[in-house]
Amino acid sequence: MTDQTRRRLAWVGAAALILASLAPLVWLHLIDARPGRWQVDLEVYRNAGISHLIGRPVYESITPPPQLLPFTYPPFPSMLAVPLALIPFHVAGVLWYALQALTNVAIVWIVGRRWWTKPEWWRPLTFGLALAVAQHMLPVTDGFRFAQVGAFLLLLVLADFTRWRPVRRIPFGVLTGFAAAIKLTPAIFIVHLAITRQWRAFWTATGTAAGLTLLAAAVDFQTSVDFWFGALLDPHRLGSNAGVSNQSIRGMIYRLRGDNLAGSLIWIVLVVAVLFVGMRIAKQAHDQRNTLAAVAAVALVGVLISPVSWIHHHNWLLVVFPVLISLAGRDRKRLAIIGLLFVTYTFKWPWWAFWAMNSPGDIATDWSLNPFWQLLANSYVIAAFGALLLIGKWLRSAPVASRPAEPAASARPQGSPSPSR
């Protein structure tokens, strides 16, 4: 059997691994979609599109029972949701699910393409295995469960920063700006562009986000007023920020200290510290031309400092883990640490704490005072802290030869400085 034949068979095996890993998720979220497991966020998006079609206020409408959820995104994505309102919900759900799966394929391909494209026949199998494993980490499966937009935003930013070949002709910054116009949190990457003095990309991203926002205001001015001067300022629209689903610094503080002045002051101090340290790590990665590490660091900063970071917002670990593995090399201690992080993101530890809190008996009374349950309740926040610090530490100790050059010199983003050595 020739190597070419082996490689073709390996790609068939990779496809089989990916489909096999998707099968139980498809069963849970599409075929056996019971209340609490169906695509509730897609229902929110579609409901916003319906609001535009029938002329009702977007930010006053909520989804049908039992969820009763409002639309919380800016006006621009509410207009993008109009096509979803033109097709039946179940059809939209299947299409959305398929697009999410393909998006995850693209993300894993981008982060490891220098490995997957090497000629050894067995490398396609490692691609299929990596994707199969990644799709069963809780933040990724929750993205499928809720039919979230997060995977698409991740791909936009990642493709922009790495200058992925299919989008290379699009000016650097456009896709990041587009993502920021859909949801505010990707704007942290525009801040990174300013810190690293990638001015052309910074102004391109800023102009794109601002232009799309103004376009939405020109199309429907009242909806924009309702969001920027009403819905955006309403802290109750997102539900309880103290729930275990909110795996941000603010959520952790609420669970530890409650919603009070002291907790708010602690949150502000921690946000400033994480922003300062994290963006320095991202700049260091940029200076070393390790674009993936820079993206991972900025993403972790964004997840930590955002007032609300639901579990599925941690889907940036699809970039974080490959970065950590590349920096770990063959160091067994580092690989063991990565394994511990992987276990953390795979098990539903925050929900174990929630179930303990709602169980009958003494455990429900004492759970908030028990360090073990608090550790589980805040496990994803702690893991994000740890991953960010590990990236910074391992970047400093990495030999120059092991630092990946992303993107290649021939495809360096416009406006980025020459690498410093």
N, C-alpha and C positions, 0 to 999 in steps of 0.2 A: 504493500500500500504506500503510495507516495505521500509526501508531506502535504501537498495541496489537497489531496483527498481527505487526509486526517483533519486538516483545518476546516474543510467544508463540513465534515461530520461533527467537528467540535462546535461549529456555529449552530448546527441543528440541535446538539445537546444543550447549548446555551439557551436557545429559544425554548426548549422543553423545560429547563429549570425555571425560567422566568414565568412561563405559563402555569407551571405546577405551583409556584409560590403565590400566584395571583388567584388560583382557584378557590382557596378557602375565604379570601377576602371578597371575591365576587359573590360567593354564597351568602356571607354575612351581610353585605351592604347592598346587594341588588336583589338576589333571589329570595332570601329570607329576611327581608328588611322590615323588622319589627319596630314599633315605636321606640325611639331612643337610639336606633341604629341606622335610620334612613338619612338621606342627604339633606339635612336641615339647612345648611348654609346655602346650598343651591336653591332651596325653596325661598330663602331670603332674597337672593339675587333676582330670581325670577319674579318674585312679588314686586320688587322695585321696578322691573321692566313693565309689569302689568300696570303699575301706578302711572307710568308715563303714557301708556296707551289709552287709559280711560280718564286721564286728567285728574287723578286724586293726588294729594300731597304725599311725596315719597317718604318723608320722615315722620309722618303721622300714621302710616299704615303698618300693620304687623301681620305676621303669617298666621294661618289658621291654627286652632288648638291641635295638639296640646302645647306646642312650643311658644307661640305668641311672641315671636322675635322681631325686632325692628331692623331696618337697614341702617348700618353705621358707617358706610364708606362715603367718600366724597361724591358729588353729583356726576362726575365724568363716568365712573364705572356703572352708575345706575342707568346711564344711557346705553352703555355697552351691553347691558342686560336685556334690552328690548327684544333682540332675536330669541332669547330664551323663552320669552312670554308668548312667542308665536307658535311654539311646538308643545306637545303634551309633556307634562312633568317627567313621566317615566322615560320617554324618549330622550329628553334633555339629560336625565340622569345617566343613562347608558353611554351617551356621547361624551359627557363630562368625565365619566369614569375611564373610558378608553383614552381620552386625551391626557388625563392625569397619569395613566400608566405609561404612555409614550413619552410624556414629559420627564418622568423619573428615569426612563431609559436614556434620554438625552443628557440628563444631569450626570448620571453615573458614567456615561461615555466621555463627557467633557473632562471630568475630574481625573479620569484614568487613561485618557486616550493615548498618551505616550507609552503606556504599558500594553493596552489592548492591541495596538496596531503593530507591535513587534512580530517578527515572522514565526516564532515558535507556535506550533500547531495547537498547543493546549491553552494558549492565552484566552481564546474566546470562551472557554469553559470557566475561567476565572472571572470573566466579565459577567456571565450568567449567574454564577454563584454569588458574586458580590451584590448584584442587584436583587437576587432572590432573598438574601439575608437582610439587606437594607430595607426592603419593603415590609419587614415584620417588626421593625422598631416602632414603638408606640406613636411618636410624632408623625411618622409616615402613614401608618395605618389609620390614625385619626384624620389625616388629610383626606383619605379615601372615604372614611365613614361620614364625614360632614360635607364632602364634596367642596373642599376649600379651594381658594384661589392661590394659596401660598406656593405651591409647586410651580405655577406659571410665573409668579414674580421672581422666584429663585432662579428659574431658567433665564429670564430676561436679564437679570443683573449678572449672572455668571457668564452668559454668552457675550454680554457687552464687555466685561472686564478681560475675559480671556481671548477676545476677538475670534470667537469660534467661526470657522470658515463659512458656514451658511449665512452669517450676518456680518461678515467682515466689511462689506461695502457700505454698511450703515454707519454713519459717523459715530465715533466713540462718545457715549453719553446719552444718545437718543433712547436706547432701551431702558437705561437706568431712570431717566426722566419719565418715561412712559410708566414704569413700575411705580414711581413715586406719585404719579397722578392718579393711579388706581387705588393705592393705599399709602398712607403717610409714612409708615415705618421705613420703607426703602430709601427715604431721603437721607438716612444716615450715611449712605454710600456717596451722596453728593458732598457731604461734609468731609468725607475721606478724600475726595478729589481735591478739595480746597487745601486740606492739610498737606497733601503730597504735591501741591503746586501743579497739578495737571489742569491748568486753567482753561484750555480749550474744551476739554471734556466737561469740566465743571460748568462752564457757561452753556454748553450744549445741553447738558442734563437739566440745568436750571431753567433754560429757555423752553425746553420741551415740556417739563412739568407745569410751568407757568402758562404756557400757551394752551395746553389741553384744558387746564383749569379755567382759563378765560373763555375758551371755546364753549365749555359747558355752561358758563354763566351767560354767554351770548345766546345760546339756544334756549335756556330756561333760567332766567334770572332769579325768579322767586325760589326755585329749588336750591340754588346756590346760597341765597340769603338764609334760607331755612337751615342749611347745614353749617355754614361758617359762623353764623351768629346765634345758632340755637342748638342743633343736635350735637355739634362738636363740643360744646361747653357743658353738656349734660352728662355727669359722671354715672348716672343710674342706667343709661341705655345699654351698657355692656353687662349688666347683672352684677352679682356679688364679686368684688375684687379680692375678697379674702378666701374664696373657694380654692380648692387644691388645683383646679384647672389653670389658675393664674400662676404660672411658674416664672415670675419676674421678681426683681428685688422688692418691689412694692407689695406684691402678693405675699412674699415671705414675711415682710415686716408686719403686715396686717394680721397674719396668722400668729405671729409671735407676740405682738404688742397691741394689736387692735388699731382702729382708726382714730388717732389722736395727734396732738401737736408734736409730742416727743417723737412718735413714729415718723411723722412727716419730715421732721428735721433730720433724723437718721437717714431716711430715704434720700433726701437731697444730698447729704454728704457722700453717701455711697454712690449715687449716680455720678457725681462730679469725679470721684476717685476712679470708678470704672471707666468713665469716658476718657479721662486723662491717660490712664495706664493702657487701656485697650487700644486707643487710637495711636499711641506710641508704638505698640506692638505691630499694628497694621502698617504704620509708616516704615518700621524696620523691615517688615516683609517686603514692602514695595521697593525699598532701597536695595534689597537683595534680589529683586526681580522674581520673587516668589508670589505671583499674583494670587494663586489659590489660598495661600496662607493669609494674605491680606484680606481677601474676601471672607474667609472663615472668621478672622479676628473681628472685622467690622460687624459681621452678622451676629456674633456672640454679644458684642457690645449692645447692638440694637435690641436683642432679645432681653438682655438683663435690665437695661435702663427704661424700656418702655413701661408705662404704667400698667398695661395689661399685656401679658404674653401667654396666650393659651398654649396648652401642650403641643398642639399641631404647629404652632409658630416655631418650635424647635426643629422643624424639618431641615434647617440649615446644616444639621449634623451630616447630611449627605455630602457636604463639602468638608466639614470639620474632621470626620474620621479619616478620609484619605490623606488629608494634610498631616494629621498626627502620625499615621502609619508611615508616610514618606519621611517624616522627621525622625521617627523612632529607629528606622533601619532594622538591624538585626539584634538590637539591644533587648534582651529578654525582660528586663525590669520594666522598660518602657512599654513593651508589647503587653505585659501583664496589666499595667495601668490602663491601657487602651481597652483591654478586655473587660476590666471592671466598669469603665464608662459605658461600654456597649451593653453590659448586663443592666446597668442602671436605666438606660434608655429603652430597653426591651420590655422589662417588667413594669407592671402598672403600680409602682410603689406609691405615688401620690394617692391613687384611688384606694389602696389598702388602708392608708391613714383615714381617708374619708369614710370608708366602711366601718372602721373602728370607731370613728366619731359618732356614727349613726347606729351603732349596735346597742342592744339593751345591756344594762348592768353598769358596773363600775368603770369599764373600759371607756364608755362614752363620756363619763364625767371627768376622767383623769387624762384623757388622751392629749389635750393641749399642754399639759404640764409634763408629759412624758417625753424625754429627749429622743427615745427611739421613734415614736410616732411623728414627732416634729422633723426628725431626720428624713423619714419617708415622705412626709408631706411636702418637704422642700428639696427633694432629691434632685430634681431637674435643674433647679437654680444652682445648687451646689455643683452639679456636674458641669454646668455652663461656666461657672467661675473657674473650676479646675481646668477645663479644656482651654480656656483663654490663657491662663497662666502657664500651662504646659507649652502652648504654641510659642509664647514669648521666651520661655526658658530654653526650649529645644532649638529655637532659631538662633539664639546666641551661641549655643554650643555646637551647632552643625558645622562641619567642615565645608569650605567653599565648594569643593567638588560635588557635594551632595545636594547643593541648593538648586532646585529646578529653575530653569529659565522660562517662565511663563509670563507673557507670550514670547514667542521666538523673536529674535532681534529683527528679523525681516518684517515682522508684523507688530512691532511695538506701537501701542496706542499713540495717536497724535497728541502732542502736548506733554508727553511724559518725559522726564529728564533721563539722561544717560545713566546707566547703573553705576553706583559708586562702589569702588572696591577698596 
